[in-house]
Each structure stands twice: as structure tokens, then as C-alpha cells.
């Protein structure tokens, strides 16, 4: 009998690593900037049940968020590029 701990931290998916790399490339951030990707349930009809958030911790007082109204698996490099370009002031670090 095996037991799966529902509270154990999950390892990031390979897709999350790919999206993080796209964000770093498009925004011009290096490894010193923390990028976190998470998919959450969305109640709005526009997102189809899932929403993906990308949190970018540039500095102690500079947390940036990219929001995608789609599941993590559906995000493309072009989606990331458009979101970074739409965010004003990027890639200012």
C-alpha cells in the first residue's frame, strides 16, 4: 500500500520550465531573477476553467505578474512575448 501526501510540494512540470525560459528570454532577465509559474482554477468563462500566472520577483519591492487566461499547456512562446511587450517598462530591471 502506498500513500501519497497531498500536502507535499509538487515538482514543477517540464512545461513550467519551458515557460520560465521564454519569460527570461523575452524580458531579458537572468538567473538572479526568480520566475514562478502556477496554474490555478478560474471561474470566469473567458479562461475555460484554468488560468496561468507567472510571477517574476525582480527585486525586494518589484514583483511583476503575467496573467494568461488559459492552461499552462496551451501557452506559446508568442503568448509570452506579447504579454511581456504589453507590460510597460519592460525589460527594465
C-alpha positions in Angstrom: 0.0 0.0 0.0 1.4 3.4 -0.9 0.5 6.7 0.5 0.5 10.0 -1.5 0.9 13.0 0.7 -1.5 15.7 -0.8 0.4 18.4 1.1 3.8 17.5 -0.3 5.3 20.1 -2.6 4.9 19.2 -6.3 7.8 19.3 -8.7 7.4 21.8 -11.5 6.4 20.4 -14.7 8.7 20.4 -17.7 6.2 22.8 -19.4 6.6 25.3 -16.5 10.4 25.2 -17.0 9.9 26.0 -20.7 7.6 28.9 -20.0 10.1 30.2 -17.4 12.8 30.1 -20.1 10.6 32.0 -22.5 9.9 34.7 -19.9 13.6 35.1 -19.1 14.4 35.3 -22.8 11.7 37.8 -23.8 12.1 40.0 -20.7 15.9 39.9 -20.7 16.1 38.6 -17.1 19.0 36.5 -15.9 19.1 33.7 -13.3 19.3 36.2 -10.5 15.6 36.9 -11.1 13.1 34.4 -9.7 10.3 33.3 -12.0 7.5 31.1 -10.7 4.7 29.6 -12.9 1.5 28.3 -11.5 -1.8 27.1 -13.0 -5.0 27.8 -11.0 -8.7 27.2 -11.4 -10.5 30.1 -13.0 -14.3 30.8 -12.6 -14.5 33.2 -15.5 -15.9 32.0 -18.7 -13.1 33.6 -20.7 -10.4 31.3 -19.3 -12.1 28.0 -19.9 -11.5 26.7 -16.4 -7.8 27.3 -16.0 -5.6 30.4 -15.7 -1.8 30.5 -15.6 0.1 33.1 -13.5 3.8 33.9 -14.0 5.3 35.8 -11.0 8.6 37.5 -11.6 10.5 38.6 -8.5 12.8 41.2 -9.9 13.8 42.9 -6.6 12.6 43.1 -3.0 9.9 45.7 -3.9 9.4 44.8 -7.5 7.1 41.8 -8.1 5.6 41.5 -11.6 2.8 39.2 -12.7 1.8 38.0 -16.1 -1.7 36.5 -16.4 -2.8 34.1 -19.1 -6.4 33.1 -19.5 -5.5 29.6 -20.5 -4.0 26.4 -19.2 -0.2 26.1 -18.8 -0.1 23.5 -21.6 -1.7 26.0 -24.0 0.7 28.9 -23.6 3.0 29.5 -26.5 6.2 31.5 -26.9 4.2 34.1 -28.8 1.8 34.4 -25.9 4.7 35.1 -23.5 6.3 37.6 -26.0 3.0 39.5 -26.3 2.5 39.6 -22.6 6.0 40.9 -21.9 5.7 43.6 -24.6 2.3 44.7 -23.3 3.8 45.1 -19.8 5.0 48.7 -19.6 8.6 49.4 -18.7 10.0 46.0 -19.5 12.7 44.9 -19.8 13.8 47.4 -17.1 15.5 45.6 -14.2 
